[in-house]
């Protein structure tokens, strides 16, 4: 796998309004083994040997052999979680980086399938197929009453977390996002930042996901998430219509200011860059800018710190302050993509 490159499934994705990507994650544990925070290395050796044999068509990544920057890059590509960088052992990643497995994160095994043009049902089929493949070789911790047993009680049951990444600038700028979030909590769903639990929204991108898995089937969880996603998208489109019809000059001013800044800036922070990219993507969706102005999902990844540091390393640039060099290189990257001053 090419560490410093965008995942193939992201680079090949079609840009559409609001909905960016979807993910299915399954949490599984091996019967009679302590959960990861208590398990000893030698106790996992048999499991790892089985995974190596079963997943011979995946790339095996040993976290202990990676530098901090390489681990951060995998987080920015959503292939591993921030928690996994601290205590994870191994990861298995398929060729186009749409499917990955984390070994010894919060649970012994976490399977995730991601995609930009596949439905949650299709992604669940992908993850479930891999799950069946592993279950044929491993004895999962399962209870007839409670379902799959997991380290965190909120994952007991199906062990399924389904999520959708949504770009919600109109709801955010209209100060309606908190109301939407509060309503979701009543149904057992949540809006989080782009890296899930504990992260903050960046560029008005939010992750919609279920919070509970007990007492519901996988089909019920996915059906409910799809219904809530449709409602949120409808609200976002409605707010965009209000923005276009009642606040046209203000909206255009904000969008084209962002376009001008990214086209000509020579230094820029991650937060500012993400917000301006969000405005430009909104401008594309509203028809103010051509469709090929930016590839939003790609650029949101490419401006992240680890991607920029990887770019600096490849250019072999000398610098006194890493923070300043990253801000300058981020601006250069954006000027290149938007066709600004070089």
Secondary structure per residue as TSV (DSSP state, phi and psi in degrees):
chain	resnum	aa	ss	phi	psi
A	1	X	-	360.0	146.1
A	2	X	-	-91.7	105.9
A	3	X	T	-59.1	-42.7
A	4	X	T	-88.6	6.9
A	5	X	S	-102.1	152.6
A	6	X	-	-63.0	142.8
A	7	X	-	-58.6	136.0
A	8	X	H	-53.1	-38.2
A	9	X	H	-66.1	-26.6
A	10	X	H	-78.2	-45.9
A	11	X	H	-66.4	-24.2
A	12	X	T	-93.1	-3.1
A	13	X	-	-74.4	147.3
A	14	X	-	-84.6	137.1
A	15	X	-	-81.5	123.5
A	16	X	-	-131.3	161.8
A	17	X	S	-67.2	144.9
A	18	X	S	68.7	-67.4
A	19	X	E	-79.0	127.5
A	20	X	E	-106.2	-53.8
A	21	X	E	-159.3	168.1
A	22	X	E	-132.6	158.5
A	23	X	E	-147.2	142.5
A	24	X	E	-118.7	131.4
A	25	X	E	-128.8	133.7
A	26	X	E	-118.0	130.0
A	27	X	E	-102.1	127.2
A	28	X	E	-137.1	148.1
A	29	X	-	-132.1	156.4
A	30	X	B	-94.0	130.4
A	31	X	T	-57.6	141.2
A	32	X	T	70.9	7.8
A	33	X	S	-106.5	140.5
A	34	X	-	-61.1	155.1
A	35	X	-	-62.4	161.4
A	36	X	T	-51.6	-34.6
A	37	X	T	-72.2	-9.1
A	38	X	T	-119.7	-15.9
A	39	X	-	-72.5	143.4
A	40	X	-	-90.4	155.1
A	41	X	H	-56.8	-44.1
A	42	X	H	-66.7	-25.5
A	43	X	H	-70.4	-24.2
A	44	X	H	-92.7	-5.2
A	45	X	H	-60.7	-41.1
A	46	X	H	-65.8	-39.8
A	47	X	H	-62.8	-45.4
A	48	X	H	-65.0	-38.5
A	49	X	H	-61.9	-40.8
A	50	X	H	-65.9	-42.0
A	51	X	H	-63.4	-41.5
A	52	X	H	-59.3	-41.7
A	53	X	H	-70.7	-41.6
A	54	X	H	-75.8	-32.7
A	55	X	T	-107.5	41.8
A	56	X	T	-69.3	-11.0
A	57	X	T	-95.6	5.0
A	58	X	S	-104.9	156.1
A	59	X	E	-81.3	126.0
A	60	X	E	-91.7	127.5
A	61	X	E	-116.0	118.4
A	62	X	E	-91.6	111.2
A	63	X	G	-61.9	-32.6
A	64	X	G	-67.0	-20.0
A	65	X	G	-93.0	-5.0
A	66	X	S	-93.2	147.0
A	67	X	-	-73.5	163.4
A	68	X	H	-56.6	-41.3
A	69	X	H	-64.4	-35.8
A	70	X	H	-69.8	-38.4
A	71	X	H	-63.8	-43.4
A	72	X	H	-61.6	-35.9
A	73	X	H	-63.6	-40.8
A	74	X	H	-65.5	-34.2
A	75	X	H	-66.2	-45.5
A	76	X	H	-64.3	-25.2
A	77	X	T	-88.9	1.8
A	78	X	T	65.2	22.8
A	79	X	S	-86.1	-26.0
A	80	X	S	-136.8	166.0
A	81	X	-	-93.8	159.4
A	82	X	H	-56.5	-38.8
A	83	X	H	-60.7	-37.1
A	84	X	H	-65.5	-27.9
A	85	X	H	-65.4	-24.5
A	86	X	H	-89.7	-35.6
A	87	X	H	-135.9	6.2
A	88	X	-	-73.4	159.0
A	89	X	-	-111.5	-63.1
A	90	X	E	-129.8	152.8
A	91	X	E	-134.1	145.2
A	92	X	E	-120.4	127.4
A	93	X	E	-130.7	133.2
A	94	X	-	-79.3	178.2
A	95	X	T	-60.2	-45.6
A	96	X	T	-94.5	8.9
A	97	X	S	63.7	27.7
A	98	X	S	-93.2	-15.4
A	99	X	E	-131.0	131.9
A	100	X	E	-143.3	157.9
A	101	X	E	-130.2	129.9
A	102	X	E	-104.6	131.1
A	103	X	E	-106.4	121.4
A	104	X	S	68.1	46.8
A	105	X	S	-84.9	-119.2
A	106	X	S	-77.0	-27.8
A	107	X	S	-122.0	166.9
A	108	X	S	-58.6	-43.1
A	109	X	E	-134.6	130.0
A	110	X	E	-127.1	115.7
A	111	X	E	-98.3	132.9
A	112	X	E	-136.5	141.1
A	113	X	E	-123.8	130.4
A	114	X	E	-125.4	154.7
A	115	X	E	-171.0	157.7
A	116	X	S	-105.2	-21.6
A	117	X	S	-123.6	6.3
A	118	X	S	-100.6	143.8
A	119	X	-	-73.4	165.1
A	120	X	H	-60.7	-35.3
A	121	X	H	-63.7	-42.5
A	122	X	H	-66.7	-41.0
A	123	X	H	-65.6	-37.2
A	124	X	H	-63.7	-39.1
A	125	X	H	-61.1	-41.5
A	126	X	H	-62.7	-48.1
A	127	X	H	-66.8	-40.7
A	128	X	H	-66.7	-36.3
A	129	X	H	-63.1	-42.7
A	130	X	H	-68.3	-37.6
A	131	X	H	-60.5	-44.1
A	132	X	H	-62.4	-38.3
A	133	X	H	-61.5	-42.2
A	134	X	H	-74.2	-38.5
A	135	X	H	-65.6	-24.5
A	136	X	T	-69.2	-16.4
A	137	X	T	-114.6	-18.0
A	138	X	S	-123.2	147.6
A	139	X	-	-94.6	101.6
A	140	X	B	-72.7	150.6
A	141	X	-	-78.5	108.3
A	142	X	E	-140.0	138.6
A	143	X	E	-119.5	135.1
A	144	X	T	-61.2	-29.1
A	145	X	T	-88.8	-44.1
A	146	X	T	-99.8	-14.9
A	147	X	E	90.3	-148.4
A	148	X	E	-69.8	131.9
A	149	X	-	-91.8	130.5
A	150	X	-	-131.5	162.1
A	151	X	S	-65.3	-35.9
A	152	X	S	-101.6	128.0
A	153	X	G	-56.8	-28.8
A	154	X	G	-70.8	-13.0
A	155	X	G	-99.1	-6.2
A	156	X	T	-63.2	141.6
A	157	X	B	120.8	-111.4
A	158	X	T	-79.2	-23.3
A	159	X	-	70.3	15.8
A	160	X	E	-98.1	129.4
A	161	X	E	-119.5	116.9
A	162	X	E	-106.7	140.7
A	163	X	E	-148.0	154.8
A	164	X	E	-132.3	134.1
A	165	X	E	-91.8	125.4
A	166	X	E	-126.0	138.6
A	167	X	E	-97.6	111.1
A	168	X	-	-123.5	60.4
A	169	X	H	-68.4	-38.5
A	170	X	H	-68.2	-42.9
A	171	X	H	-65.4	-37.3
A	172	X	H	-67.8	-50.6
A	173	X	H	-68.6	-25.6
A	174	X	T	-87.6	6.8
A	175	X	T	57.9	35.7
A	176	X	-	-110.2	-1.3
A	177	X	H	-68.3	-34.8
A	178	X	H	-66.8	-39.4
A	179	X	H	-63.3	-42.8
A	180	X	H	-60.3	-45.0
A	181	X	H	-62.6	-43.2
A	182	X	H	-62.6	-40.2
A	183	X	H	-65.4	-37.9
A	184	X	H	-64.1	-38.5
A	185	X	H	-58.6	-31.7
A	186	X	H	-68.0	-22.4
A	187	X	T	-100.9	5.3
A	188	X	T	81.8	24.5
A	189	X	E	-124.8	165.0
A	190	X	E	-146.5	156.0
A	191	X	E	-108.9	125.8
A	192	X	E	-128.2	179.7
A	193	X	B	-74.7	-179.1
A	194	X	T	-69.6	-18.3
A	195	X	T	-106.5	21.4
A	196	X	B	81.9	-149.0
A	197	X	T	-56.2	129.1
A	198	X	T	86.6	-8.1
A	199	X	-	-95.9	163.5
A	200	X	-	-108.8	153.4
A	201	X	-	-63.4	144.6
A	202	X	B	-131.5	126.8
A	203	X	T	61.2	33.5
A	204	X	T	59.2	31.6
A	205	X	E	-102.3	130.4
A	206	X	E	-128.2	150.9
A	207	X	E	-107.8	115.8
A	208	X	E	-92.3	125.4
A	209	X	E	-150.4	162.1
A	210	X	E	-78.9	152.1
A	211	X	S	-104.0	-27.8
A	212	X	-	-123.0	150.6
A	213	X	-	-126.7	-9.5
A	214	X	T	-81.2	137.2
A	215	X	T	82.5	6.5
A	216	X	S	-132.5	149.7
A	217	X	-	-84.4	163.7
A	218	X	H	-58.2	-40.4
A	219	X	H	-63.7	-39.4
A	220	X	H	-65.4	-42.6
A	221	X	H	-61.9	-47.9
A	222	X	H	-65.3	-40.9
A	223	X	H	-61.3	-45.5
A	224	X	H	-64.9	-41.6
A	225	X	H	-63.5	-41.5
A	226	X	H	-62.8	-39.0
A	227	X	H	-67.0	-43.4
A	228	X	H	-67.4	-39.7
A	229	X	H	-58.1	-45.7
A	230	X	H	-60.9	-39.0
A	231	X	H	-67.0	-42.8
A	232	X	H	-65.0	-43.5
A	233	X	H	-60.7	-41.4
A	234	X	H	-60.6	-43.4
A	235	X	H	-65.3	-40.7
A	236	X	H	-63.2	-44.8
A	237	X	H	-63.4	-38.8
A	238	X	H	-62.4	-43.7
A	239	X	H	-66.7	-35.4
A	240	X	H	-65.0	-37.1
A	241	X	H	-65.1	-41.3
A	242	X	H	-63.5	-42.4
A	243	X	H	-59.6	-42.6
A	244	X	H	-71.2	-39.6
A	245	X	H	-87.0	-33.0
A	246	X	H	-110.7	-18.4
A	247	X	S	-133.5	43.1
A	248	X	H	-60.1	-50.2
A	249	X	H	-63.7	-42.8
A	250	X	H	-63.2	-41.8
A	251	X	H	-65.5	-46.8
A	252	X	H	-62.9	-40.2
A	253	X	H	-60.8	-45.6
A	254	X	H	-64.7	-43.5
A	255	X	H	-65.8	-47.0
A	256	X	H	-77.4	-23.8
A	257	X	H	-63.8	-45.2
A	258	X	H	-61.5	-42.1
A	259	X	H	-60.7	-44.3
A	260	X	H	-65.8	-40.4
A	261	X	H	-64.1	-48.8
A	262	X	H	-69.6	-24.8
A	263	X	H	-75.8	-23.9
A	264	X	H	-128.8	-3.1
A	265	X	-	-70.2	146.7
A	266	X	S	-112.6	-5.6
A	267	X	-	-155.2	138.7
A	268	X	-	-159.6	141.8
A	269	X	-	-81.8	165.2
A	270	X	H	-61.0	-48.2
A	271	X	H	-61.8	-45.3
A	272	X	H	-66.0	-42.4
A	273	X	H	-61.4	-44.0
A	274	X	H	-64.1	-41.1
A	275	X	H	-65.8	-40.1
A	276	X	H	-69.2	-38.4
A	277	X	H	-62.3	-38.8
A	278	X	H	-60.5	-44.1
A	279	X	H	-62.5	-42.3
A	280	X	H	-66.6	-41.6
A	281	X	H	-60.5	-40.3
A	282	X	H	-61.9	-41.4
A	283	X	H	-62.0	-37.8
A	284	X	H	-65.4	-47.0
A	285	X	H	-63.1	-32.7
A	286	X	T	-85.1	-3.8
A	287	X	T	85.8	11.1
A	288	X	S	-80.3	-26.1
A	289	X	S	-127.5	152.4
A	290	X	-	-61.6	152.1
A	291	X	T	-60.7	-30.0
A	292	X	T	-90.1	14.4
A	293	X	S	-60.2	-47.3
A	294	X	-	-146.4	158.9
A	295	X	-	-106.7	97.6
A	296	X	H	-59.7	-51.5
A	297	X	H	-63.1	-38.8
A	298	X	H	-63.8	-48.8
A	299	X	H	-66.8	-33.8
A	300	X	H	-61.0	-32.7
A	301	X	H	-78.4	-43.9
A	302	X	H	-64.8	-24.6
A	303	X	T	-85.5	-3.2
A	304	X	S	-68.6	152.7
A	305	X	H	-52.9	-46.8
A	306	X	H	-66.5	-37.7
A	307	X	H	-64.2	-42.1
A	308	X	H	-66.9	-40.5
A	309	X	H	-64.5	-38.4
A	310	X	H	-63.0	-39.2
A	311	X	H	-65.0	-43.1
A	312	X	H	-60.5	-42.5
A	313	X	H	-63.3	-39.0
A	314	X	H	-69.1	-28.7
A	315	X	H	-84.7	-11.5
A	316	X	T	54.2	44.9
A	317	X	-	-83.8	147.1
A	318	X	-	-95.4	141.6
A	319	X	-	-154.3	155.7
A	320	X	S	-90.9	-45.8
A	321	X	-	-113.5	120.4
A	322	X	H	-64.0	-42.1
A	323	X	H	-58.8	-45.3
A	324	X	H	-67.5	-39.6
A	325	X	H	-63.6	-39.1
A	326	X	H	-65.1	-44.0
A	327	X	H	-63.2	-38.6
A	328	X	H	-71.2	-41.7
A	329	X	H	-69.8	-33.4
A	330	X	H	-61.5	-43.6
A	331	X	H	-63.7	-41.0
A	332	X	H	-61.6	-45.5
A	333	X	H	-56.0	-45.8
A	334	X	H	-69.1	-38.1
A	335	X	H	-62.5	-40.1
A	336	X	H	-61.9	-43.3
A	337	X	H	-74.5	-29.5
A	338	X	H	-98.3	-5.7
A	339	X	T	81.4	35.2
A	340	X	-	-93.3	-164.4
A	341	X	-	-67.2	132.3
A	342	X	-	-107.1	360.0
